[in-house]
Amino acid sequence: MTDLLAILIAALGAGALVAPLLLMGRSASALTEPQKTPFLGGSAPRTHAWQRYHARYYSMTLLFIAFEMEMMFMYPWAVVFVEEGMKAMVEMGMFLAILSIGILYGWREGIFKWQ
């Protein structure tokens, strides 16, 4: 019975904290236009956030993740290789083949050419 009472008190406490937030969220739509402008960030943005960065950074990030995942997977693999043997070698070969395809794709796209 005391467990049920504790759950009830916790639920009432959570409701008492959430209800004012929900009411404030409904009143936020009544803000005027000057109240919606950025406060400490300066002026309103001139462009959309996705237009500020060149598209090549996306592919460079994917290439970095390919190299990083390769290294993160190879360190614990050395321990597993001692236990599993050839099965672990085949799995690592498949993993490196998939990452190599990604690296070759990046090379073809010119990621390694720094401007």
DSSP file (Angstrom, degrees, kcal/mol; ACC not computed):
  #  RESIDUE AA STRUCTURE BP1 BP2  ACC     N-H-->O    O-->H-N    N-H-->O    O-->H-N    TCO  KAPPA ALPHA  PHI   PSI    X-CA   Y-CA   Z-CA
    1    1 A M     >        0   0    0      0, 0.0     4,-1.9     0, 0.0     5,-0.1   0.000 360.0 360.0 360.0 -36.9    0.0    0.0    0.0
    2    2 A T  H  >  +     0   0    0      1,-0.2     4,-2.2     2,-0.2     5,-0.1   0.839 360.0  55.3 -69.4 -30.8    2.9    2.4    0.8
    3    3 A D  H  > S+     0   0    0      2,-0.2     4,-2.2     1,-0.2    -1,-0.2   0.914 107.8  48.6 -65.5 -41.2    4.4    1.7   -2.7
    4    4 A L  H  > S+     0   0    0      1,-0.2     4,-2.2     2,-0.2    -2,-0.2   0.889 110.9  50.7 -65.2 -38.6    1.1    2.7   -4.3
    5    5 A L  H  X S+     0   0    0     -4,-1.9     4,-2.4     2,-0.2    -1,-0.2   0.893 109.5  50.5 -65.4 -39.8    1.0    5.9   -2.2
    6    6 A A  H  X S+     0   0    0     -4,-2.2     4,-2.3     2,-0.2    -2,-0.2   0.896 110.9  48.9 -65.2 -40.4    4.6    6.7   -3.2
    7    7 A I  H  X S+     0   0    0     -4,-2.2     4,-2.4     2,-0.2    -2,-0.2   0.902 111.2  50.3 -65.2 -40.8    3.7    6.2   -6.9
    8    8 A L  H  X S+     0   0    0     -4,-2.2     4,-2.3     2,-0.2    -2,-0.2   0.909 111.0  48.1 -64.2 -42.8    0.7    8.4   -6.6
    9    9 A I  H  X S+     0   0    0     -4,-2.4     4,-2.4     2,-0.2    -2,-0.2   0.906 112.2  49.5 -64.8 -41.3    2.6   11.2   -4.9
   10   10 A A  H  X S+     0   0    0     -4,-2.3     4,-2.5     2,-0.2    -2,-0.2   0.901 111.2  49.2 -64.4 -40.8    5.3   11.0   -7.6
   11   11 A A  H  X S+     0   0    0     -4,-2.4     4,-2.3     2,-0.2    -2,-0.2   0.906 112.3  47.6 -66.1 -41.2    2.7   11.2  -10.3
   12   12 A L  H  X S+     0   0    0     -4,-2.3     4,-2.2     2,-0.2    -2,-0.2   0.898 111.9  50.4 -66.0 -40.0    1.0   14.2   -8.7
   13   13 A G  H  X S+     0   0    0     -4,-2.4     4,-1.4     2,-0.2    -2,-0.2   0.914 111.1  48.2 -63.8 -42.9    4.3   15.9   -8.2
   14   14 A A  H  X S+     0   0    0     -4,-2.5     4,-2.3     1,-0.2     5,-0.2   0.908 111.9  49.9 -63.9 -41.6    5.3   15.3  -11.9
   15   15 A G  H  X S+     0   0    0     -4,-2.3     4,-2.4     1,-0.2    -1,-0.2   0.881 107.4  54.0 -63.6 -38.1    1.9   16.6  -13.0
   16   16 A A  H  < S+     0   0    0     -4,-2.2    -1,-0.2     1,-0.2    -2,-0.2   0.800 113.2  43.5 -67.5 -27.8    2.3   19.7  -10.8
   17   17 A L  H  X S+     0   0    0     -4,-1.4     4,-0.6    -3,-0.2    -2,-0.2   0.833 117.4  43.9 -83.2 -33.9    5.6   20.4  -12.6
   18   18 A V  H  X S+     0   0    0     -4,-2.3     4,-2.2     1,-0.2     5,-0.2   0.846 100.4  67.6 -82.2 -35.2    4.5   19.7  -16.1
   19   19 A A  H  X S+     0   0    0     -4,-2.4     4,-2.1     1,-0.2     5,-0.2   0.902 100.2  47.7 -57.5 -47.1    1.1   21.5  -16.1
   20   20 A P  H  > S+     0   0    0      0, 0.0     4,-2.3     0, 0.0    -1,-0.2   0.879 110.7  53.4 -63.1 -33.9    2.6   25.1  -15.8
   21   21 A L  H  X S+     0   0    0     -4,-0.6     4,-1.9     2,-0.2    -2,-0.2   0.902 108.5  49.0 -66.5 -39.5    5.0   24.3  -18.6
   22   22 A L  H  X S+     0   0    0     -4,-2.2     4,-1.5     2,-0.2    -1,-0.2   0.898 111.2  49.9 -66.3 -39.2    2.2   23.2  -20.9
   23   23 A L  H  X S+     0   0    0     -4,-2.1     4,-1.5    -5,-0.2    -2,-0.2   0.890 110.2  50.1 -66.5 -38.7    0.2   26.3  -20.1
   24   24 A M  H  X S+     0   0    0     -4,-2.3     4,-0.9     1,-0.2    -1,-0.2   0.851 106.3  56.9 -67.7 -33.1    3.3   28.5  -20.8
   25   25 A G  H  < S+     0   0    0     -4,-1.9     4,-0.4     1,-0.2     3,-0.3   0.862 105.7  49.9 -65.8 -35.1    3.8   26.7  -24.1
   26   26 A R  H >< S+     0   0    0     -4,-1.5     3,-0.8     1,-0.2    -1,-0.2   0.857 109.1  51.5 -70.8 -34.4    0.3   27.6  -25.2
   27   27 A S  H >< S+     0   0    0     -4,-1.5     3,-1.3     1,-0.2    -1,-0.2   0.635  92.2  77.2 -78.5 -11.8    0.7   31.3  -24.3
   28   28 A A  G >< S+     0   0    0     -4,-0.9     3,-1.5    -3,-0.3    -1,-0.2   0.781  83.4  64.6 -68.0 -25.7    4.0   31.4  -26.4
   29   29 A S  G <  S+     0   0    0     -3,-0.8    -1,-0.3    -4,-0.4    -2,-0.2   0.662  91.1  66.3 -71.4 -12.9    2.0   31.6  -29.6
   30   30 A A  G <  S+     0   0    0     -3,-1.3    -1,-0.3    -4,-0.2    -2,-0.2   0.295  75.0 124.6 -89.4  10.2    0.6   35.0  -28.4
   31   31 A L    <   -     0   0    0     -3,-1.5     2,-0.1     1,-0.1    -3,-0.0  -0.405  60.7-124.1 -70.3 145.9    4.1   36.6  -28.7
   32   32 A T     >  -     0   0    0     -2,-0.1     4,-0.8     1,-0.1     3,-0.3  -0.366  29.4-100.3 -81.7 169.7    4.4   39.7  -30.8
   33   33 A E  H >> S+     0   0    0      1,-0.2     3,-0.9     2,-0.2     4,-0.5   0.888 121.2  52.1 -62.9 -41.9    6.9   39.9  -33.7
   34   34 A P  H >4 S+     0   0    0      0, 0.0     3,-0.7     0, 0.0    -1,-0.2   0.839 106.7  55.5 -63.6 -28.7    9.5   41.9  -31.7
   35   35 A Q  H 34 S+     0   0    0     -3,-0.3    -2,-0.2     1,-0.2    -4,-0.1   0.718 103.1  56.0 -74.7 -19.0    9.4   39.3  -28.9
   36   36 A K  H << S+     0   0    0     -3,-0.9    -1,-0.2    -4,-0.8    -3,-0.1   0.558  85.2 103.1 -88.1  -9.2   10.2   36.5  -31.4
   37   37 A T  S << S-     0   0    0     -3,-0.7     6,-0.1    -4,-0.5     7,-0.0  -0.318  88.3 -84.0 -72.6 157.4   13.5   38.1  -32.7
   38   38 A P        -     0   0    0      0, 0.0    -1,-0.1     0, 0.0     6,-0.1  -0.310  39.4-161.1 -61.6 144.1   16.8   36.8  -31.5
   39   39 A F  S    S+     0   0    0     -3,-0.1     3,-0.3     2,-0.1    -2,-0.0   0.936  78.8   4.0 -93.5 -68.0   17.9   38.3  -28.2
   40   40 A L  S    S+     0   0    0      1,-0.2     3,-0.1     3,-0.0    -1,-0.0   0.484 113.7  80.5 -99.5  -3.4   21.7   37.8  -27.7
   41   41 A G  S    S-     0   0    0      1,-0.3     2,-0.4     0, 0.0    -1,-0.2   0.463  93.9-125.8 -84.7   0.3   22.5   36.3  -31.0
   42   42 A G        -     0   0    0     -3,-0.3    -1,-0.3    -4,-0.1     2,-0.1  -0.757  61.9  -2.1  95.2-139.3   22.5   39.5  -32.9
   43   43 A S  S    S-     0   0    0     -2,-0.4     3,-0.1     1,-0.2    -4,-0.1  -0.279  87.9 -78.4 -86.5 173.3   20.4   40.0  -36.0
   44   44 A A        -     0   0    0      1,-0.1    -1,-0.2    -6,-0.1    -7,-0.0  -0.423  59.9 -94.3 -68.3 145.5   18.1   37.6  -37.7
   45   45 A P        -     0   0    0      0, 0.0    -1,-0.1     0, 0.0     4,-0.0  -0.342  26.1-153.3 -64.7 141.6   19.9   35.0  -39.9
   46   46 A R  S    S+     0   0    0     -3,-0.1     2,-0.3     2,-0.1    -2,-0.0   0.776  76.4  29.9 -85.3 -28.8   20.2   36.0  -43.6
   47   47 A T  S    S-     0   0    0      1,-0.0     2,-0.1     2,-0.0     5,-0.1  -0.823  92.8 -91.1-126.6 165.7   20.4   32.4  -44.9
   48   48 A H    >   -     0   0    0     -2,-0.3     3,-1.4     1,-0.1     4,-0.4  -0.451  40.2-114.6 -72.5 151.3   19.1   29.0  -43.9
   49   49 A A  G >  S+     0   0    0      1,-0.3     3,-0.9     2,-0.2     4,-0.3   0.818 114.1  55.6 -60.5 -33.2   21.4   27.0  -41.6
   50   50 A W  G 3  S+     0   0    0      1,-0.2     3,-0.3     2,-0.1    -1,-0.3   0.679 100.6  60.6 -75.1 -16.0   21.9   24.3  -44.2
   51   51 A Q  G <  S+     0   0    0     -3,-1.4    -1,-0.2     1,-0.2    -2,-0.2   0.548  87.8  73.2 -88.0  -6.8   23.1   26.8  -46.8
   52   52 A R  S <  S+     0   0    0     -3,-0.9     2,-0.4    -4,-0.4    -1,-0.2   0.780  89.5  61.6 -79.4 -26.1   26.1   28.1  -44.8
   53   53 A Y  S    S-     0   0    0     -4,-0.3     2,-0.1    -3,-0.3    -1,-0.0  -0.811  84.9-115.2-110.7 142.0   28.3   25.0  -45.3
   54   54 A H    >   -     0   0    0     -2,-0.4     3,-1.2     1,-0.1     4,-0.4  -0.381  25.2-122.4 -69.9 150.0   29.7   23.6  -48.4
   55   55 A A  T >> S+     0   0    0      1,-0.2     3,-1.1     2,-0.2     4,-0.9   0.704 103.0  75.0 -68.4 -19.5   28.5   20.1  -49.4
   56   56 A R  H 3> S+     0   0    0      1,-0.3     4,-2.1     2,-0.2    -1,-0.2   0.776  83.7  66.6 -67.0 -23.9   32.0   18.7  -49.4
   57   57 A Y  H <> S+     0   0    0     -3,-1.2     4,-2.0     1,-0.2    -1,-0.3   0.819  94.5  59.0 -66.4 -28.1   32.2   18.7  -45.6
   58   58 A Y  H <> S+     0   0    0     -3,-1.1     4,-1.9    -4,-0.4    -1,-0.2   0.944 108.8  42.3 -64.1 -47.6   29.5   16.0  -45.6
   59   59 A S  H  X S+     0   0    0     -4,-0.9     4,-2.0     1,-0.2    -2,-0.2   0.853 112.3  54.4 -70.4 -33.1   31.6   13.6  -47.6
   60   60 A M  H  X S+     0   0    0     -4,-2.1     4,-2.2     2,-0.2    -1,-0.2   0.877 107.5  51.5 -66.1 -35.4   34.7   14.5  -45.6
   61   61 A T  H  X S+     0   0    0     -4,-2.0     4,-2.4     2,-0.2    -2,-0.2   0.910 108.2  50.8 -66.2 -41.8   32.9   13.7  -42.4
   62   62 A L  H  X S+     0   0    0     -4,-1.9     4,-2.0     1,-0.2    -2,-0.2   0.891 110.3  50.2 -62.6 -38.5   31.8   10.3  -43.8
   63   63 A L  H  X S+     0   0    0     -4,-2.0     4,-2.2     2,-0.2    -2,-0.2   0.908 109.4  50.9 -66.2 -41.4   35.4    9.5  -44.8
   64   64 A F  H  X S+     0   0    0     -4,-2.2     4,-2.8     1,-0.2    -2,-0.2   0.913 109.7  50.4 -60.9 -42.4   36.6   10.5  -41.3
   65   65 A I  H  X S+     0   0    0     -4,-2.4     4,-2.9     1,-0.2     5,-0.3   0.879 107.4  54.7 -64.5 -36.4   34.0    8.2  -39.8
   66   66 A A  H  X S+     0   0    0     -4,-2.0     4,-1.6     2,-0.2    -2,-0.2   0.942 112.9  41.7 -62.1 -46.7   35.1    5.4  -42.0
   67   67 A F  H  X S+     0   0    0     -4,-2.2     4,-1.9     2,-0.2    -2,-0.2   0.913 116.2  49.7 -65.3 -42.1   38.7    5.7  -40.8
   68   68 A E  H  X S+     0   0    0     -4,-2.8     4,-2.5     1,-0.2    -2,-0.2   0.921 110.6  47.9 -65.6 -44.7   37.7    6.2  -37.2
   69   69 A M  H  X S+     0   0    0     -4,-2.9     4,-1.9     1,-0.2    -1,-0.2   0.855 107.9  57.5 -65.9 -33.1   35.4    3.1  -37.2
   70   70 A E  H  X S+     0   0    0     -4,-1.6     4,-1.6    -5,-0.3    -1,-0.2   0.944 111.2  41.1 -60.9 -47.0   38.1    1.1  -38.8
   71   71 A M  H  X S+     0   0    0     -4,-1.9     4,-1.5     1,-0.2    -2,-0.2   0.891 113.0  53.4 -70.0 -38.8   40.5    1.8  -35.9
   72   72 A M  H  < S+     0   0    0     -4,-2.5    -1,-0.2     1,-0.2    -2,-0.2   0.830 113.8  43.5 -65.9 -30.1   37.9    1.5  -33.2
   73   73 A F  H  X S+     0   0    0     -4,-1.9     4,-1.0    -5,-0.2    -1,-0.2   0.764 107.9  58.6 -85.6 -26.1   37.0   -2.0  -34.5
   74   74 A M  H  X S+     0   0    0     -4,-1.6     4,-1.3    -5,-0.2    -2,-0.2   0.834  96.6  60.2 -77.1 -31.3   40.5   -3.2  -35.0
   75   75 A Y  H >X S+     0   0    0     -4,-1.5     3,-0.6     1,-0.2     4,-0.6   0.966 112.4  35.4 -64.6 -53.1   41.8   -2.8  -31.5
   76   76 A P  H >> S+     0   0    0      0, 0.0     4,-1.7     0, 0.0     3,-0.5   0.780 109.8  67.5 -70.8 -21.4   39.3   -5.1  -29.8
   77   77 A W  H 3X S+     0   0    0     -4,-1.0     4,-2.8     1,-0.2    -2,-0.2   0.845  90.0  63.3 -64.4 -32.0   39.4   -7.4  -32.8
   78   78 A A  H <X S+     0   0    0     -4,-1.3     4,-1.0    -3,-0.6    -1,-0.2   0.865 105.1  45.8 -61.4 -35.0   43.0   -8.3  -32.0
   79   79 A V  H <X S+     0   0    0     -4,-0.6     4,-1.0    -3,-0.5     3,-0.3   0.901 113.9  47.9 -72.4 -41.3   41.9   -9.9  -28.8
   80   80 A V  H  X S+     0   0    0     -4,-1.7     4,-3.2     1,-0.2     5,-0.4   0.844 103.6  62.9 -68.5 -32.7   39.0  -11.7  -30.5
   81   81 A F  H  X S+     0   0    0     -4,-2.8     4,-1.9     1,-0.2    -1,-0.2   0.868  98.6  55.1 -61.0 -36.7   41.3  -12.9  -33.2
   82   82 A V  H  < S+     0   0    0     -4,-1.0    -1,-0.2    -3,-0.3    -2,-0.2   0.877 117.1  36.4 -63.5 -36.8   43.4  -14.9  -30.7
   83   83 A E  H  < S+     0   0    0     -4,-1.0    -2,-0.2    -3,-0.3    -1,-0.2   0.891 126.7  33.5 -83.0 -41.6   40.3  -16.7  -29.5
   84   84 A E  H >< S-     0   0    0     -4,-3.2     3,-0.7     1,-0.2     2,-0.4   0.817  83.1-172.3 -91.2 -33.6   38.3  -17.1  -32.8
   85   85 A G  T 3X  +     0   0    0     -4,-1.9     4,-1.4    -5,-0.4     3,-0.5  -0.615  64.8   6.4  81.5-130.0   41.1  -17.6  -35.4
   86   86 A M  H 3> S+     0   0    0     -2,-0.4     4,-2.3     1,-0.2    -1,-0.2   0.794 124.2  62.3 -66.5 -30.9   40.2  -17.7  -39.1
   87   87 A K  H <> S+     0   0    0     -3,-0.7     4,-2.1     1,-0.2    -1,-0.2   0.922 105.7  47.1 -60.5 -43.2   36.5  -16.8  -38.5
   88   88 A A  H  > S+     0   0    0     -3,-0.5     4,-2.3     1,-0.2    -1,-0.2   0.852 109.1  55.3 -66.7 -33.9   37.6  -13.4  -37.0
   89   89 A M  H  X S+     0   0    0     -4,-1.4     4,-2.0     2,-0.2    -2,-0.2   0.906 108.5  47.3 -65.6 -41.0   40.0  -12.9  -39.9
   90   90 A V  H  X S+     0   0    0     -4,-2.3     4,-2.2     2,-0.2    -2,-0.2   0.912 111.7  50.7 -66.8 -42.3   37.2  -13.3  -42.5
   91   91 A E  H  X S+     0   0    0     -4,-2.1     4,-2.3     1,-0.2    -2,-0.2   0.913 111.2  48.0 -62.0 -42.5   34.9  -11.0  -40.6
   92   92 A M  H  X S+     0   0    0     -4,-2.3     4,-2.7     1,-0.2     5,-0.2   0.878 109.2  54.4 -66.6 -36.1   37.6   -8.3  -40.4
   93   93 A G  H  X S+     0   0    0     -4,-2.0     4,-2.0     2,-0.2    -2,-0.2   0.913 109.6  46.5 -62.5 -42.5   38.3   -8.8  -44.1
   94   94 A M  H  X S+     0   0    0     -4,-2.2     4,-2.2     2,-0.2    -2,-0.2   0.915 112.8  50.3 -65.2 -42.2   34.6   -8.1  -44.9
   95   95 A F  H  X S+     0   0    0     -4,-2.3     4,-2.1     1,-0.2    -2,-0.2   0.929 112.5  45.7 -62.0 -46.2   34.5   -5.1  -42.7
   96   96 A L  H  X S+     0   0    0     -4,-2.7     4,-2.4     1,-0.2    -1,-0.2   0.834 109.6  55.9 -68.0 -31.9   37.6   -3.6  -44.2
   97   97 A A  H  X S+     0   0    0     -4,-2.0     4,-1.8    -5,-0.2    -1,-0.2   0.921 108.2  47.8 -65.1 -42.8   36.3   -4.3  -47.7
   98   98 A I  H  X S+     0   0    0     -4,-2.2     4,-1.5     1,-0.2    -2,-0.2   0.928 114.6  45.4 -64.0 -44.7   33.1   -2.4  -47.0
   99   99 A L  H  X S+     0   0    0     -4,-2.1     4,-2.2     1,-0.2    -1,-0.2   0.862 109.2  56.5 -67.1 -34.3   35.1    0.6  -45.5
  100  100 A S  H  X S+     0   0    0     -4,-2.4     4,-2.9     1,-0.2    -1,-0.2   0.874 102.7  54.9 -64.9 -36.1   37.5    0.4  -48.4
  101  101 A I  H  X S+     0   0    0     -4,-1.8     4,-2.1     2,-0.2    -1,-0.2   0.917 109.0  48.5 -61.2 -42.0   34.7    0.9  -50.9
  102  102 A G  H  X S+     0   0    0     -4,-1.5     4,-2.1     2,-0.2    -2,-0.2   0.894 112.1  48.2 -64.4 -40.1   33.7    4.0  -49.0
  103  103 A I  H  X S+     0   0    0     -4,-2.2     4,-2.3     2,-0.2    -2,-0.2   0.907 111.1  50.2 -68.0 -41.5   37.2    5.3  -49.0
  104  104 A L  H  X S+     0   0    0     -4,-2.9     4,-2.4     2,-0.2    -2,-0.2   0.876 109.1  52.5 -63.8 -37.1   37.5    4.6  -52.8
  105  105 A Y  H  X S+     0   0    0     -4,-2.1     4,-1.9    -5,-0.2    -1,-0.2   0.920 109.5  49.1 -62.2 -43.8   34.3    6.4  -53.4
  106  106 A G  H  X>S+     0   0    0     -4,-2.1     5,-2.4     2,-0.2     4,-0.6   0.887 109.9  51.4 -63.1 -38.6   35.6    9.4  -51.5
  107  107 A W  H ><5S+     0   0    0     -4,-2.3     3,-1.1     1,-0.2    -1,-0.2   0.920 109.0  50.6 -62.8 -43.8   38.8    9.3  -53.5
  108  108 A R  H 3<5S+     0   0    0     -4,-2.4    -1,-0.2     1,-0.3    -2,-0.2   0.857 108.5  52.6 -62.8 -34.7   36.8    9.3  -56.7
  109  109 A E  H 3<5S-     0   0    0     -4,-1.9    -1,-0.3    -5,-0.2    -2,-0.2   0.569 118.9-112.6 -79.2  -8.3   34.8   12.3  -55.5
  110  110 A G  T X<5 +     0   0    0     -3,-1.1     3,-1.1    -4,-0.6    -3,-0.2   0.784  66.6 145.4  87.1  28.3   38.0   14.2  -54.8
  111  111 A I  T 3 < +     0   0    0     -5,-2.4    -4,-0.2     1,-0.2    -5,-0.1   0.845  69.8  57.2 -67.6 -32.4   37.9   14.4  -51.0
  112  112 A F  T 3  S+     0   0    0     -6,-0.3     2,-1.0    -5,-0.1    -1,-0.2   0.508  83.7  93.8 -80.2  -2.7   41.7   14.1  -50.7
  113  113 A K    <   -     0   0    0     -3,-1.1     2,-0.3    -6,-0.1    -1,-0.1  -0.788  66.5-158.6 -91.5 102.1   42.3   17.1  -52.9
  114  114 A W              0   0    0     -2,-1.0    -2,-0.1     1,-0.1    -3,-0.0  -0.638 360.0 360.0 -84.2 136.9   42.6   20.0  -50.5
  115  115 A Q              0   0    0     -2,-0.3    -1,-0.1     0, 0.0    -2,-0.0   0.384 360.0 360.0-109.2 360.0   42.0   23.4  -51.9
